[in-house]
Amino acid sequence: MADTVTDRFLRYVVIDTQSDSKSPAQPSTEKQKTLGRLLVEELLAIGLADAHLDANGYVYATIPSNVDKPVPVICFCSHMDTAPDFTGTNVKPQIVRNYAGGDIRLPGDPEQVIRVSDNPALADQIGNDIITTDGTTLLGADDKAGLAEIVAAAQFLVDNPEIPHGTIRLLFTTDEEIGRGVDKVDLEKLGADFAYTVDGETAGHIEDETFSADSVDITIHGVAIHPGFAKDKMENAIKIAAAIVDRLPKDMAPETTAGRDGFVHPTGLTGSMERANLSFIVRDFEEAGLAAKEAMLDTLARRVLEDYPGSSYSFEIKEQYRNMKAILDRHPEIVENAIEAIRRAGMTPVRGSIRGGTDGSRLSFMGLPAANLFAGGHAFHSPLEWVSRQDMERAVKTIVELAKVWAERS
């Protein structure tokens, strides 16, 4: 009997695949390849003869077309790494069967409670099977749910050759969580016309808009001197950096914004008396909003430095990704076909935006327009992460229906 999507998911999440932004390697951690090799084995067992792991840690595979007319080549993509935000070592998945409602206390750490008040989506899960961790690690539904769903859908299509579909390419990436997910993807080898990242949240959602994103590094050059002789001379770079953080607008932080509001978020502070470095991520749905926030940050740093005449600073902006809507609006059929597939899978489609980014953001600007499909997970990057078996099954059905829709409408 074919493995269920839940069988696959439970196999994948126990493999530690955290990425590491401090590592210059590709992939950033070798352990991501452990999952990659397992995925290749499973894809080969399904019958995808070209499945392989390349030198960069990516998994490629093809489901050949079974129709005699031209159909755009569609790619389904998910990432193998999990976020560095919380440990992914020794994951112990738990299944709450036939969820009856109420908060879910996690057995490995009683202080960790998945509260209904923080997870309103639980109201739609009564009677479903909820998969969590024991509370001591993240779960990895971001994005091992997507991996399991794509592989399960691939098996279903191969086992049911009467379902018409064009050529389908599968791509599993590394290092998405640290912004390098598609750095080394070979789009010519992939050979797809359009793509879907299966990396979203609530069942039924299709997203065609993301933040635009930059990183900002501010380096402070202070005045170092022996503290015993420092009066009216020392200008401590760490204190200058702390003053910049302290003056950040309180209404422009991730914890105080929602919807279409962008934010400025400090992610790192390192240094010494003489030199300190501040790292930020800046997010906004509009290019103008992104530029305005960066200008604000530069002005804030300059004004702080006015109190430290012997010190200086440098300000560096690096582009991370851009709002994929600018590309997807040129190809409305990508979202239209997904909406139809979601409807056929028995859900009410919800079109929305992501307060973040996916591999699809960068793929779109690299020449492969890519929207984002739900994978069903919630509370990502934390020990409170959860996903339901039924939502993963809905994602599998959506992928299968989407393959059919493209064949029918071509």
Secondary structure, DSSP 8 states (H G I E B T S, - for coil): ----HHHHHHHHHTS--B--TT--SSSSSTHHHHHHHHHHHHHHHHT-TT-EE-TTS-EEEEE---SSS----EEEEEE--B-TTS--TT---EEETT--SS-EE-TT-TT-EE-TTT-GGGGG-TTS-EEE--SSS---HHHHHHHHHHHHHHHHHHH-TTS----EEEEEES-GGGT-TTTT--HHHH--SEEEEEEE-STTEEEEEE-EEEEEEEEEE-B---GGG-TTT-B-HHHHHHHHHHTS-GGGSGGG--TT--EEEEEEEEE-SSEEEEEEEEEESSHHHHHHHHHHHHHHHHHHHTT-TT-EEEEEEEEEE--THHHHTT-HHHHHHHHHHHHHTTS--EEEEESS--HHHHHHHHT--EEEEE---BSTTSTT-BEEHHHHHHHHHHHHHHHHHHHHT-
